[in-house]
Amino acid sequence: MTPNSYDEWRHCIEVKCGLELTQEFVQQRLSSLRDGHAYQTQRFREMWGDAHLRQVITWFERAGNTLLSKRAEKASDF
């Protein structure tokens, strides 16, 4: 199943794959996905196409921004 929305994508990452979306994980994936010369990125592009690659990058960026916002909220509580 290919996720068609941010919520579906997040469910795939966190529930089906059992991965935690941490700031470190998000940044590592973004770095890899943005590197057009990286083998993993080339394979991803071959399998899913450029449009889906751009969408996944956008979802990782959104997850990263959400994590930063939550961190800032916690910091302001003190």
N, CA, C and O atoms as a Tripos MOL2 file, in Angstrom:
@<TRIPOS>MOLECULE
protein
  312   311    78     0     0
PROTEIN
NO_CHARGES

@<TRIPOS>ATOM
      1 N           0.8330   -1.1730    0.0000 N.3       1 MET1
      2 CA          0.0000    0.0000    0.0000 C.3       1 MET1
      3 C           0.8850    1.2460    0.0000 C.2       1 MET1
      4 O           1.7930    1.3700    0.8220 O.2       1 MET1
      5 N           0.6250    2.1280   -0.8880 N.am      2 THR2
      6 CA          1.3380    3.3900   -0.9570 C.3       2 THR2
      7 C           0.5130    4.4470   -0.2250 C.2       2 THR2
      8 O          -0.6520    4.6600   -0.5600 O.2       2 THR2
      9 N           1.0960    5.1040    0.7590 N.am      3 PRO3
     10 CA          0.3370    6.1250    1.4770 C.3       3 PRO3
     11 C           0.0200    7.3110    0.5780 C.2       3 PRO3
     12 O           0.8420    7.7410   -0.2320 O.2       3 PRO3
     13 N          -1.1840    7.8230    0.7410 N.am      4 ASN4
     14 CA         -1.6370    8.9590   -0.0610 C.3       4 ASN4
     15 C          -1.7830   10.2260    0.7510 C.2       4 ASN4
     16 O          -2.1090   11.2810    0.2060 O.2       4 ASN4
     17 N          -1.5480   10.1370    2.0400 N.am      5 SER5
     18 CA         -1.6730   11.3140    2.9020 C.3       5 SER5
     19 C          -0.6080   11.2350    3.9910 C.2       5 SER5
     20 O          -0.0030   10.1870    4.2180 O.2       5 SER5
     21 N          -0.3970   12.3580    4.6520 N.am      6 TYR6
     22 CA          0.5700   12.4180    5.7480 C.3       6 TYR6
     23 C           0.1900   11.4250    6.8410 C.2       6 TYR6
     24 O           1.0530   10.7150    7.3570 O.2       6 TYR6
     25 N          -1.0840   11.3680    7.1970 N.am      7 ASP7
     26 CA         -1.5220   10.4550    8.2590 C.3       7 ASP7
     27 C          -1.2860    8.9930    7.8810 C.2       7 ASP7
     28 O          -0.8530    8.2040    8.7210 O.2       7 ASP7
     29 N          -1.5620    8.6260    6.6380 N.am      8 GLU8
     30 CA         -1.3110    7.2560    6.1840 C.3       8 GLU8
     31 C           0.1890    6.9570    6.2050 C.2       8 GLU8
     32 O           0.6020    5.8750    6.6220 O.2       8 GLU8
     33 N           0.9940    7.9050    5.7590 N.am      9 TRP9
     34 CA          2.4410    7.7350    5.7490 C.3       9 TRP9
     35 C           2.9620    7.5490    7.1660 C.2       9 TRP9
     36 O           3.7760    6.6620    7.4250 O.2       9 TRP9
     37 N           2.4920    8.3820    8.0780 N.am     10 ARG10
     38 CA          2.9300    8.3000    9.4660 C.3      10 ARG10
     39 C           2.5360    6.9600   10.0870 C.2      10 ARG10
     40 O           3.3070    6.3690   10.8430 O.2      10 ARG10
     41 N           1.3370    6.4890    9.7660 N.am     11 HIS11
     42 CA          0.8780    5.1890   10.2540 C.3      11 HIS11
     43 C           1.8130    4.0830    9.7390 C.2      11 HIS11
     44 O           2.1860    3.1850   10.4930 O.2      11 HIS11
     45 N           2.1810    4.1500    8.4810 N.am     12 CYS12
     46 CA          3.1030    3.1490    7.9050 C.3      12 CYS12
     47 C           4.4430    3.1580    8.6240 C.2      12 CYS12
     48 O           4.9900    2.1020    8.9420 O.2      12 CYS12
     49 N           4.9710    4.3440    8.8790 N.am     13 ILE13
     50 CA          6.2840    4.4640    9.5240 C.3      13 ILE13
     51 C           6.2240    3.9650   10.9700 C.2      13 ILE13
     52 O           7.0190    3.1220   11.3840 O.2      13 ILE13
     53 N           5.2680    4.5020   11.7260 N.am     14 GLU14
     54 CA          5.2400    4.2580   13.1670 C.3      14 GLU14
     55 C           4.5900    2.9350   13.5610 C.2      14 GLU14
     56 O           5.0610    2.2680   14.4820 O.2      14 GLU14
     57 N           3.5260    2.5520   12.8820 N.am     15 VAL15
     58 CA          2.7920    1.3460   13.2840 C.3      15 VAL15
     59 C           3.2620    0.1190   12.4960 C.2      15 VAL15
     60 O           3.6910   -0.8740   13.0820 O.2      15 VAL15
     61 N           3.1790    0.1940   11.2010 N.am     16 LYS16
     62 CA          3.5290   -0.9770   10.3850 C.3      16 LYS16
     63 C           5.0210   -1.2950   10.4360 C.2      16 LYS16
     64 O           5.4110   -2.4600   10.5160 O.2      16 LYS16
     65 N           5.8520   -0.2550   10.3910 N.am     17 CYS17
     66 CA          7.3160   -0.4770   10.4220 C.3      17 CYS17
     67 C           7.8750   -0.4480   11.8370 C.2      17 CYS17
     68 O           8.9980   -0.8960   12.0700 O.2      17 CYS17
     69 N           7.1040    0.0760   12.7790 N.am     18 GLY18
     70 CA          7.5500    0.1200   14.1720 C.3      18 GLY18
     71 C           8.7120    1.0690   14.4190 C.2      18 GLY18
     72 O           9.5010    0.8620   15.3410 O.2      18 GLY18
     73 N           8.8210    2.1110   13.5950 N.am     19 LEU19
     74 CA          9.9050    3.0800   13.7440 C.3      19 LEU19
     75 C           9.4090    4.3230   14.4690 C.2      19 LEU19
     76 O           8.2640    4.7460   14.3110 O.2      19 LEU19
     77 N          10.2990    4.8920   15.2660 N.am     20 GLU20
     78 CA          9.9590    6.1240   15.9750 C.3      20 GLU20
     79 C          10.4620    7.3060   15.1580 C.2      20 GLU20
     80 O          11.6280    7.3550   14.7640 O.2      20 GLU20
     81 N           9.5740    8.2480   14.9120 N.am     21 LEU21
     82 CA          9.9600    9.4500   14.1820 C.3      21 LEU21
     83 C          10.6290   10.4220   15.1490 C.2      21 LEU21
     84 O           9.9780   11.2820   15.7410 O.2      21 LEU21
     85 N          11.9220   10.2680   15.2920 N.am     22 THR22
     86 CA         12.7100   11.1740   16.1240 C.3      22 THR22
     87 C          13.3300   12.2350   15.2250 C.2      22 THR22
     88 O          13.3860   12.0710   14.0060 O.2      22 THR22
     89 N          13.7890   13.3080   15.8230 N.am     23 GLN23
     90 CA         14.4310   14.3610   15.0410 C.3      23 GLN23
     91 C          15.6600   13.8140   14.3060 C.2      23 GLN23
     92 O          15.9050   14.1540   13.1490 O.2      23 GLN23
     93 N          16.4170   12.9750   14.9860 N.am     24 GLU24
     94 CA         17.6160   12.3900   14.3690 C.3      24 GLU24
     95 C          17.2430   11.5150   13.1620 C.2      24 GLU24
     96 O          17.8550   11.6300   12.1000 O.2      24 GLU24
     97 N          16.2440   10.6470   13.3260 N.am     25 PHE25
     98 CA         15.8180    9.7760   12.2310 C.3      25 PHE25
     99 C          15.3110   10.6010   11.0500 C.2      25 PHE25
    100 O          15.6640   10.3320    9.9010 O.2      25 PHE25
    101 N          14.4880   11.5970   11.3350 N.am     26 VAL26
    102 CA         13.9330   12.4450   10.2780 C.3      26 VAL26
    103 C          15.0560   13.1490    9.5170 C.2      26 VAL26
    104 O          15.0460   13.1750    8.2860 O.2      26 VAL26
    105 N          16.0110   13.7130   10.2280 N.am     27 GLN27
    106 CA         17.1120   14.4200    9.5720 C.3      27 GLN27
    107 C          17.9790   13.4750    8.7370 C.2      27 GLN27
    108 O          18.4340   13.8420    7.6530 O.2      27 GLN27
    109 N          18.2060   12.2700    9.2380 N.am     28 GLN28
    110 CA         18.9850   11.2860    8.4720 C.3      28 GLN28
    111 C          18.2720   10.9200    7.1830 C.2      28 GLN28
    112 O          18.8890   10.8600    6.1190 O.2      28 GLN28
    113 N          16.9890   10.6780    7.2780 N.am     29 ARG29
    114 CA         16.2220   10.3030    6.0790 C.3      29 ARG29
    115 C          16.1590   11.4560    5.0850 C.2      29 ARG29
    116 O          16.2950   11.2440    3.8800 O.2      29 ARG29
    117 N          15.9540   12.6750    5.5810 N.am     30 LEU30
    118 CA         15.9170   13.8290    4.6800 C.3      30 LEU30
    119 C          17.2510   13.9990    3.9620 C.2      30 LEU30
    120 O          17.2860   14.2650    2.7610 O.2      30 LEU30
    121 N          18.3250   13.8490    4.6870 N.am     31 SER31
    122 CA         19.6480   13.9720    4.0870 C.3      31 SER31
    123 C          19.8300   12.9490    2.9730 C.2      31 SER31
    124 O          20.3250   13.2770    1.8950 O.2      31 SER31
    125 N          19.4350   11.7310    3.2320 N.am     32 SER32
    126 CA         19.5600   10.6670    2.2420 C.3      32 SER32
    127 C          18.6400   10.9060    1.0440 C.2      32 SER32
    128 O          19.0730   10.7950   -0.1020 O.2      32 SER32
    129 N          17.3920   11.2290    1.3030 N.am     33 LEU33
    130 CA         16.4190   11.4080    0.2270 C.3      33 LEU33
    131 C          16.7280   12.6190   -0.6490 C.2      33 LEU33
    132 O          16.3860   12.6330   -1.8310 O.2      33 LEU33
    133 N          17.3590   13.6120   -0.0890 N.am     34 ARG34
    134 CA         17.7130   14.8200   -0.8590 C.3      34 ARG34
    135 C          18.9820   14.6340   -1.6820 C.2      34 ARG34
    136 O          19.2920   15.4590   -2.5420 O.2      34 ARG34
    137 N          19.7110   13.5640   -1.4230 N.am     35 ASP35
    138 CA         20.9460   13.2870   -2.1430 C.3      35 ASP35
    139 C          20.6280   12.4420   -3.3710 C.2      35 ASP35
    140 O          20.4670   11.2260   -3.2710 O.2      35 ASP35
    141 N          20.5390   13.0820   -4.5130 N.am     36 GLY36
    142 CA         20.1930   12.3900   -5.7470 C.3      36 GLY36
    143 C          21.2060   11.3570   -6.1930 C.2      36 GLY36
    144 O          20.9100   10.5230   -7.0480 O.2      36 GLY36
    145 N          22.4130   11.4060   -5.6150 N.am     37 HIS37
    146 CA         23.4510   10.4380   -5.9690 C.3      37 HIS37
    147 C          23.4590    9.2260   -5.0390 C.2      37 HIS37
    148 O          24.1190    8.2290   -5.3310 O.2      37 HIS37
    149 N          22.7420    9.3010   -3.9370 N.am     38 ALA38
    150 CA         22.7010    8.1870   -2.9830 C.3      38 ALA38
    151 C          21.9690    7.0040   -3.6130 C.2      38 ALA38
    152 O          20.9310    7.1630   -4.2560 O.2      38 ALA38
    153 N          22.5270    5.8350   -3.4150 N.am     39 TYR39
    154 CA         21.9540    4.6150   -3.9930 C.3      39 TYR39
    155 C          20.4980    4.4340   -3.5670 C.2      39 TYR39
    156 O          19.6350    4.1440   -4.3950 O.2      39 TYR39
    157 N          20.2290    4.6070   -2.2650 N.am     40 GLN40
    158 CA         18.8570    4.4250   -1.7650 C.3      40 GLN40
    159 C          17.8870    5.3740   -2.4440 C.2      40 GLN40
    160 O          16.7600    4.9910   -2.7580 O.2      40 GLN40
    161 N          18.3120    6.6020   -2.6720 N.am     41 THR41
    162 CA         17.4520    7.5940   -3.3110 C.3      41 THR41
    163 C          17.2100    7.2300   -4.7700 C.2      41 THR41
    164 O          16.0970    7.3740   -5.2740 O.2      41 THR41
    165 N          18.2340    6.7670   -5.4350 N.am     42 GLN42
    166 CA         18.0760    6.3540   -6.8300 C.3      42 GLN42
    167 C          17.1090    5.1830   -6.9450 C.2      42 GLN42
    168 O          16.2710    5.1500   -7.8460 O.2      42 GLN42
    169 N          17.2260    4.2230   -6.0310 N.am     43 ARG43
    170 CA         16.3170    3.0640   -6.0320 C.3      43 ARG43
    171 C          14.8850    3.5070   -5.7180 C.2      43 ARG43
    172 O          13.9340    3.0380   -6.3420 O.2      43 ARG43
    173 N          14.7390    4.4110   -4.7480 N.am     44 PHE44
    174 CA         13.4200    4.9260   -4.3900 C.3      44 PHE44
    175 C          12.7860    5.5820   -5.6110 C.2      44 PHE44
    176 O          11.6210    5.3350   -5.9220 O.2      44 PHE44
    177 N          13.5520    6.4120   -6.2940 N.am     45 ARG45
    178 CA         13.0540    7.1150   -7.4760 C.3      45 ARG45
    179 C          12.6380    6.1250   -8.5690 C.2      45 ARG45
    180 O          11.6100    6.3130   -9.2200 O.2      45 ARG45
    181 N          13.4360    5.0720   -8.7670 N.am     46 GLU46
    182 CA         13.1020    4.0650   -9.7750 C.3      46 GLU46
    183 C          11.8060    3.3490   -9.4410 C.2      46 GLU46
    184 O          10.9860    3.0900  -10.3230 O.2      46 GLU46
    185 N          11.6200    3.0270   -8.1540 N.am     47 MET47
    186 CA         10.4290    2.2790   -7.7330 C.3      47 MET47
    187 C           9.1750    3.1370   -7.6880 C.2      47 MET47
    188 O           8.1080    2.7070   -8.1250 O.2      47 MET47
    189 N           9.3020    4.3530   -7.1570 N.am     48 TRP48
    190 CA          8.1230    5.1510   -6.8400 C.3      48 TRP48
    191 C           7.9670    6.4100   -7.6760 C.2      48 TRP48
    192 O           6.8760    6.9780   -7.7270 O.2      48 TRP48
    193 N           9.0180    6.8570   -8.3260 N.am     49 GLY49
    194 CA          8.9540    8.0450   -9.1770 C.3      49 GLY49
    195 C           9.2860    9.3270   -8.4230 C.2      49 GLY49
    196 O           9.3000    9.3730   -7.1920 O.2      49 GLY49
    197 N           9.5510   10.3650   -9.2100 N.am     50 ASP50
    198 CA          9.9530   11.6540   -8.6390 C.3      50 ASP50
    199 C           8.8510   12.3170   -7.8280 C.2      50 ASP50
    200 O           9.1250   12.9180   -6.7890 O.2      50 ASP50
    201 N           7.6180   12.2180   -8.2840 N.am     51 ALA51
    202 CA          6.5140   12.8750   -7.5660 C.3      51 ALA51
    203 C           6.3610   12.3020   -6.1580 C.2      51 ALA51
    204 O           6.1740   13.0480   -5.1970 O.2      51 ALA51
    205 N           6.4400   10.9860   -6.0410 N.am     52 HIS52
    206 CA          6.2900   10.3720   -4.7170 C.3      52 HIS52
    207 C           7.5090   10.6860   -3.8440 C.2      52 HIS52
    208 O           7.3640   10.8900   -2.6380 O.2      52 HIS52
    209 N           8.6900   10.7280   -4.4310 N.am     53 LEU53
    210 CA          9.8840   11.1020   -3.6910 C.3      53 LEU53
    211 C           9.7170   12.5000   -3.1030 C.2      53 LEU53
    212 O           9.9970   12.7190   -1.9240 O.2      53 LEU53
    213 N           9.2610   13.4450   -3.9220 N.am     54 ARG54
    214 CA          9.0350   14.8120   -3.4210 C.3      54 ARG54
    215 C           8.0000   14.8180   -2.3100 C.2      54 ARG54
    216 O           8.1460   15.5520   -1.3330 O.2      54 ARG54
    217 N           6.9420   13.9990   -2.4450 N.am     55 GLN55
    218 CA          5.8990   13.9510   -1.4170 C.3      55 GLN55
    219 C           6.4510   13.3980   -0.1120 C.2      55 GLN55
    220 O           6.1490   13.9250    0.9590 O.2      55 GLN55
    221 N           7.2490   12.3520   -0.1860 N.am     56 VAL56
    222 CA          7.8290   11.7530    1.0240 C.3      56 VAL56
    223 C           8.7770   12.7420    1.7040 C.2      56 VAL56
    224 O           8.7970   12.8360    2.9310 O.2      56 VAL56
    225 N           9.5510   13.4670    0.9250 N.am     57 ILE57
    226 CA         10.4130   14.5030    1.5060 C.3      57 ILE57
    227 C           9.5710   15.5360    2.2390 C.2      57 ILE57
    228 O           9.9250   15.9640    3.3380 O.2      57 ILE57
    229 N           8.4610   15.9350    1.6350 N.am     58 THR58
    230 CA          7.5550   16.8970    2.2700 C.3      58 THR58
    231 C           6.9990   16.3390    3.5750 C.2      58 THR58
    232 O           6.8900   17.0690    4.5600 O.2      58 THR58
    233 N           6.6490   15.0610    3.5980 N.am     59 TRP59
    234 CA          6.1180   14.4470    4.8230 C.3      59 TRP59
    235 C           7.1860   14.3740    5.9110 C.2      59 TRP59
    236 O           6.8920   14.6130    7.0820 O.2      59 TRP59
    237 N           8.4190   14.0460    5.5370 N.am     60 PHE60
    238 CA          9.5010   14.0400    6.5230 C.3      60 PHE60
    239 C           9.7480   15.4530    7.0590 C.2      60 PHE60
    240 O           9.9790   15.6290    8.2550 O.2      60 PHE60
    241 N           9.7010   16.4510    6.1850 N.am     61 GLU61
    242 CA          9.8630   17.8420    6.6300 C.3      61 GLU61
    243 C           8.7530   18.2190    7.6120 C.2      61 GLU61
    244 O           9.0090   18.8620    8.6300 O.2      61 GLU61
    245 N           7.5400   17.8210    7.3050 N.am     62 ARG62
    246 CA          6.4120   18.1120    8.2000 C.3      62 ARG62
    247 C           6.6050   17.4230    9.5540 C.2      62 ARG62
    248 O           6.3610   18.0240   10.6000 O.2      62 ARG62
    249 N           7.0390   16.1800    9.5310 N.am     63 ALA63
    250 CA          7.2820   15.4570   10.7870 C.3      63 ALA63
    251 C           8.3660   16.1610   11.5940 C.2      63 ALA63
    252 O           8.2360   16.3100   12.8090 O.2      63 ALA63
    253 N           9.4330   16.5950   10.9290 N.am     64 GLY64
    254 CA         10.5020   17.3070   11.6120 C.3      64 GLY64
    255 C          10.0200   18.6070   12.2200 C.2      64 GLY64
    256 O          10.3760   18.9330   13.3520 O.2      64 GLY64
    257 N           9.2170   19.3500   11.4830 N.am     65 ASN65
    258 CA          8.6690   20.6090   11.9970 C.3      65 ASN65
    259 C           7.7410   20.3670   13.1820 C.2      65 ASN65
    260 O           7.7310   21.1460   14.1350 O.2      65 ASN65
    261 N           6.9680   19.3000   13.1260 N.am     66 THR66
    262 CA          6.0770   18.9470   14.2310 C.3      66 THR66
    263 C           6.8870   18.6230   15.4800 C.2      66 THR66
    264 O           6.5410   19.0560   16.5790 O.2      66 THR66
    265 N           7.9560   17.8680   15.3110 N.am     67 LEU67
    266 CA          8.8260   17.5310   16.4440 C.3      67 LEU67
    267 C           9.4490   18.7860   17.0520 C.2      67 LEU67
    268 O           9.5170   18.9150   18.2750 O.2      67 LEU67
    269 N           9.9020   19.7070   16.2070 N.am     68 LEU68
    270 CA         10.4890   20.9500   16.7070 C.3      68 LEU68
    271 C           9.4600   21.7890   17.4600 C.2      68 LEU68
    272 O           9.7710   22.3870   18.4900 O.2      68 LEU68
    273 N           8.2380   21.8290   16.9430 N.am     69 SER69
    274 CA          7.1710   22.5920   17.5980 C.3      69 SER69
    275 C           6.8480   22.0080   18.9710 C.2      69 SER69
    276 O           6.6550   22.7440   19.9390 O.2      69 SER69
    277 N           6.7920   20.6790   19.0430 N.am     70 LYS70
    278 CA          6.5080   20.0320   20.3130 C.3      70 LYS70
    279 C           7.6280   20.2970   21.3160 C.2      70 LYS70
    280 O           7.3650   20.5210   22.4980 O.2      70 LYS70
    281 N           8.8690   20.2730   20.8480 N.am     71 ARG71
    282 CA         10.0070   20.5410   21.7140 C.3      71 ARG71
    283 C           9.9270   21.9800   22.2500 C.2      71 ARG71
    284 O          10.1850   22.2260   23.4290 O.2      71 ARG71
    285 N           9.5700   22.9150   21.3780 N.am     72 ALA72
    286 CA          9.4570   24.3160   21.7830 C.3      72 ALA72
    287 C           8.3260   24.5050   22.7910 C.2      72 ALA72
    288 O           8.4710   25.2820   23.7350 O.2      72 ALA72
    289 N           7.2120   23.8150   22.6110 N.am     73 GLU73
    290 CA          6.0910   23.8910   23.5460 C.3      73 GLU73
    291 C           6.5050   23.3920   24.9260 C.2      73 GLU73
    292 O           6.1800   24.0120   25.9390 O.2      73 GLU73
    293 N           7.2190   22.2810   24.9640 N.am     74 LYS74
    294 CA          7.6780   21.7240   26.2370 C.3      74 LYS74
    295 C           8.6350   22.6840   26.9280 C.2      74 LYS74
    296 O           8.5750   22.8600   28.1450 O.2      74 LYS74
    297 N           9.5100   23.2990   26.1600 N.am     75 ALA75
    298 CA         10.4830   24.2390   26.7200 C.3      75 ALA75
    299 C           9.7920   25.4680   27.2940 C.2      75 ALA75
    300 O          10.2290   26.0120   28.3080 O.2      75 ALA75
    301 N           8.7200   25.9030   26.6550 N.am     76 SER76
    302 CA          8.0230   27.0930   27.1370 C.3      76 SER76
    303 C           7.1640   26.8170   28.3630 C.2      76 SER76
    304 O           6.7340   27.7480   29.0440 O.2      76 SER76
    305 N           6.9150   25.5450   28.6480 N.am     77 ASP77
    306 CA          6.1440   25.1660   29.8270 C.3      77 ASP77
    307 C           6.9520   25.3610   31.1200 C.2      77 ASP77
    308 O           6.3790   25.4040   32.2090 O.2      77 ASP77
    309 N           8.2470   25.4750   31.0020 N.am     78 PHE78
    310 CA          9.1030   25.6040   32.1900 C.3      78 PHE78
    311 C           9.3960   27.0180   32.5160 C.2      78 PHE78
    312 O          10.1020   27.2940   33.4860 O.2      78 PHE78
@<TRIPOS>BOND
     1     1     2 1
     2     2     3 1
     3     3     4 2
     4     3     5 am
     5     5     6 1
     6     6     7 1
     7     7     8 2
     8     7     9 am
     9     9    10 1
    10    10    11 1
    11    11    12 2
    12    11    13 am
    13    13    14 1
    14    14    15 1
    15    15    16 2
    16    15    17 am
    17    17    18 1
    18    18    19 1
    19    19    20 2
    20    19    21 am
    21    21    22 1
    22    22    23 1
    23    23    24 2
    24    23    25 am
    25    25    26 1
    26    26    27 1
    27    27    28 2
    28    27    29 am
    29    29    30 1
    30    30    31 1
    31    31    32 2
    32    31    33 am
    33    33    34 1
    34    34    35 1
    35    35    36 2
    36    35    37 am
    37    37    38 1
    38    38    39 1
    39    39    40 2
    40    39    41 am
    41    41    42 1
    42    42    43 1
    43    43    44 2
    44    43    45 am
    45    45    46 1
    46    46    47 1
    47    47    48 2
    48    47    49 am
    49    49    50 1
    50    50    51 1
    51    51    52 2
    52    51    53 am
    53    53    54 1
    54    54    55 1
    55    55    56 2
    56    55    57 am
    57    57    58 1
    58    58    59 1
    59    59    60 2
    60    59    61 am
    61    61    62 1
    62    62    63 1
    63    63    64 2
    64    63    65 am
    65    65    66 1
    66    66    67 1
    67    67    68 2
    68    67    69 am
    69    69    70 1
    70    70    71 1
    71    71    72 2
    72    71    73 am
    73    73    74 1
    74    74    75 1
    75    75    76 2
    76    75    77 am
    77    77    78 1
    78    78    79 1
    79    79    80 2
    80    79    81 am
    81    81    82 1
    82    82    83 1
    83    83    84 2
    84    83    85 am
    85    85    86 1
    86    86    87 1
    87    87    88 2
    88    87    89 am
    89    89    90 1
    90    90    91 1
    91    91    92 2
    92    91    93 am
    93    93    94 1
    94    94    95 1
    95    95    96 2
    96    95    97 am
    97    97    98 1
    98    98    99 1
    99    99   100 2
   100    99   101 am
   101   101   102 1
   102   102   103 1
   103   103   104 2
   104   103   105 am
   105   105   106 1
   106   106   107 1
   107   107   108 2
   108   107   109 am
   109   109   110 1
   110   110   111 1
   111   111   112 2
   112   111   113 am
   113   113   114 1
   114   114   115 1
   115   115   116 2
   116   115   117 am
   117   117   118 1
   118   118   119 1
   119   119   120 2
   120   119   121 am
   121   121   122 1
   122   122   123 1
   123   123   124 2
   124   123   125 am
   125   125   126 1
   126   126   127 1
   127   127   128 2
   128   127   129 am
   129   129   130 1
   130   130   131 1
   131   131   132 2
   132   131   133 am
   133   133   134 1
   134   134   135 1
   135   135   136 2
   136   135   137 am
   137   137   138 1
   138   138   139 1
   139   139   140 2
   140   139   141 am
   141   141   142 1
   142   142   143 1
   143   143   144 2
   144   143   145 am
   145   145   146 1
   146   146   147 1
   147   147   148 2
   148   147   149 am
   149   149   150 1
   150   150   151 1
   151   151   152 2
   152   151   153 am
   153   153   154 1
   154   154   155 1
   155   155   156 2
   156   155   157 am
   157   157   158 1
   158   158   159 1
   159   159   160 2
   160   159   161 am
   161   161   162 1
   162   162   163 1
   163   163   164 2
   164   163   165 am
   165   165   166 1
   166   166   167 1
   167   167   168 2
   168   167   169 am
   169   169   170 1
   170   170   171 1
   171   171   172 2
   172   171   173 am
   173   173   174 1
   174   174   175 1
   175   175   176 2
   176   175   177 am
   177   177   178 1
   178   178   179 1
   179   179   180 2
   180   179   181 am
   181   181   182 1
   182   182   183 1
   183   183   184 2
   184   183   185 am
   185   185   186 1
   186   186   187 1
   187   187   188 2
   188   187   189 am
   189   189   190 1
   190   190   191 1
   191   191   192 2
   192   191   193 am
   193   193   194 1
   194   194   195 1
   195   195   196 2
   196   195   197 am
   197   197   198 1
   198   198   199 1
   199   199   200 2
   200   199   201 am
   201   201   202 1
   202   202   203 1
   203   203   204 2
   204   203   205 am
   205   205   206 1
   206   206   207 1
   207   207   208 2
   208   207   209 am
   209   209   210 1
   210   210   211 1
   211   211   212 2
   212   211   213 am
   213   213   214 1
   214   214   215 1
   215   215   216 2
   216   215   217 am
   217   217   218 1
   218   218   219 1
   219   219   220 2
   220   219   221 am
   221   221   222 1
   222   222   223 1
   223   223   224 2
   224   223   225 am
   225   225   226 1
   226   226   227 1
   227   227   228 2
   228   227   229 am
   229   229   230 1
   230   230   231 1
   231   231   232 2
   232   231   233 am
   233   233   234 1
   234   234   235 1
   235   235   236 2
   236   235   237 am
   237   237   238 1
   238   238   239 1
   239   239   240 2
   240   239   241 am
   241   241   242 1
   242   242   243 1
   243   243   244 2
   244   243   245 am
   245   245   246 1
   246   246   247 1
   247   247   248 2
   248   247   249 am
   249   249   250 1
   250   250   251 1
   251   251   252 2
   252   251   253 am
   253   253   254 1
   254   254   255 1
   255   255   256 2
   256   255   257 am
   257   257   258 1
   258   258   259 1
   259   259   260 2
   260   259   261 am
   261   261   262 1
   262   262   263 1
   263   263   264 2
   264   263   265 am
   265   265   266 1
   266   266   267 1
   267   267   268 2
   268   267   269 am
   269   269   270 1
   270   270   271 1
   271   271   272 2
   272   271   273 am
   273   273   274 1
   274   274   275 1
   275   275   276 2
   276   275   277 am
   277   277   278 1
   278   278   279 1
   279   279   280 2
   280   279   281 am
   281   281   282 1
   282   282   283 1
   283   283   284 2
   284   283   285 am
   285   285   286 1
   286   286   287 1
   287   287   288 2
   288   287   289 am
   289   289   290 1
   290   290   291 1
   291   291   292 2
   292   291   293 am
   293   293   294 1
   294   294   295 1
   295   295   296 2
   296   295   297 am
   297   297   298 1
   298   298   299 1
   299   299   300 2
   300   299   301 am
   301   301   302 1
   302   302   303 1
   303   303   304 2
   304   303   305 am
   305   305   306 1
   306   306   307 1
   307   307   308 2
   308   307   309 am
   309   309   310 1
   310   310   311 1
   311   311   312 2
@<TRIPOS>SUBSTRUCTURE
     1 MET1         2 RESIDUE 1 A MET
     2 THR2         6 RESIDUE 1 A THR
     3 PRO3        10 RESIDUE 1 A PRO
     4 ASN4        14 RESIDUE 1 A ASN
     5 SER5        18 RESIDUE 1 A SER
     6 TYR6        22 RESIDUE 1 A TYR
     7 ASP7        26 RESIDUE 1 A ASP
     8 GLU8        30 RESIDUE 1 A GLU
     9 TRP9        34 RESIDUE 1 A TRP
    10 ARG10       38 RESIDUE 1 A ARG
    11 HIS11       42 RESIDUE 1 A HIS
    12 CYS12       46 RESIDUE 1 A CYS
    13 ILE13       50 RESIDUE 1 A ILE
    14 GLU14       54 RESIDUE 1 A GLU
    15 VAL15       58 RESIDUE 1 A VAL
    16 LYS16       62 RESIDUE 1 A LYS
    17 CYS17       66 RESIDUE 1 A CYS
    18 GLY18       70 RESIDUE 1 A GLY
    19 LEU19       74 RESIDUE 1 A LEU
    20 GLU20       78 RESIDUE 1 A GLU
    21 LEU21       82 RESIDUE 1 A LEU
    22 THR22       86 RESIDUE 1 A THR
    23 GLN23       90 RESIDUE 1 A GLN
    24 GLU24       94 RESIDUE 1 A GLU
    25 PHE25       98 RESIDUE 1 A PHE
    26 VAL26      102 RESIDUE 1 A VAL
    27 GLN27      106 RESIDUE 1 A GLN
    28 GLN28      110 RESIDUE 1 A GLN
    29 ARG29      114 RESIDUE 1 A ARG
    30 LEU30      118 RESIDUE 1 A LEU
    31 SER31      122 RESIDUE 1 A SER
    32 SER32      126 RESIDUE 1 A SER
    33 LEU33      130 RESIDUE 1 A LEU
    34 ARG34      134 RESIDUE 1 A ARG
    35 ASP35      138 RESIDUE 1 A ASP
    36 GLY36      142 RESIDUE 1 A GLY
    37 HIS37      146 RESIDUE 1 A HIS
    38 ALA38      150 RESIDUE 1 A ALA
    39 TYR39      154 RESIDUE 1 A TYR
    40 GLN40      158 RESIDUE 1 A GLN
    41 THR41      162 RESIDUE 1 A THR
    42 GLN42      166 RESIDUE 1 A GLN
    43 ARG43      170 RESIDUE 1 A ARG
    44 PHE44      174 RESIDUE 1 A PHE
    45 ARG45      178 RESIDUE 1 A ARG
    46 GLU46      182 RESIDUE 1 A GLU
    47 MET47      186 RESIDUE 1 A MET
    48 TRP48      190 RESIDUE 1 A TRP
    49 GLY49      194 RESIDUE 1 A GLY
    50 ASP50      198 RESIDUE 1 A ASP
    51 ALA51      202 RESIDUE 1 A ALA
    52 HIS52      206 RESIDUE 1 A HIS
    53 LEU53      210 RESIDUE 1 A LEU
    54 ARG54      214 RESIDUE 1 A ARG
    55 GLN55      218 RESIDUE 1 A GLN
    56 VAL56      222 RESIDUE 1 A VAL
    57 ILE57      226 RESIDUE 1 A ILE
    58 THR58      230 RESIDUE 1 A THR
    59 TRP59      234 RESIDUE 1 A TRP
    60 PHE60      238 RESIDUE 1 A PHE
    61 GLU61      242 RESIDUE 1 A GLU
    62 ARG62      246 RESIDUE 1 A ARG
    63 ALA63      250 RESIDUE 1 A ALA
    64 GLY64      254 RESIDUE 1 A GLY
    65 ASN65      258 RESIDUE 1 A ASN
    66 THR66      262 RESIDUE 1 A THR
    67 LEU67      266 RESIDUE 1 A LEU
    68 LEU68      270 RESIDUE 1 A LEU
    69 SER69      274 RESIDUE 1 A SER
    70 LYS70      278 RESIDUE 1 A LYS
    71 ARG71      282 RESIDUE 1 A ARG
    72 ALA72      286 RESIDUE 1 A ALA
    73 GLU73      290 RESIDUE 1 A GLU
    74 LYS74      294 RESIDUE 1 A LYS
    75 ALA75      298 RESIDUE 1 A ALA
    76 SER76      302 RESIDUE 1 A SER
    77 ASP77      306 RESIDUE 1 A ASP
    78 PHE78      310 RESIDUE 1 A PHE
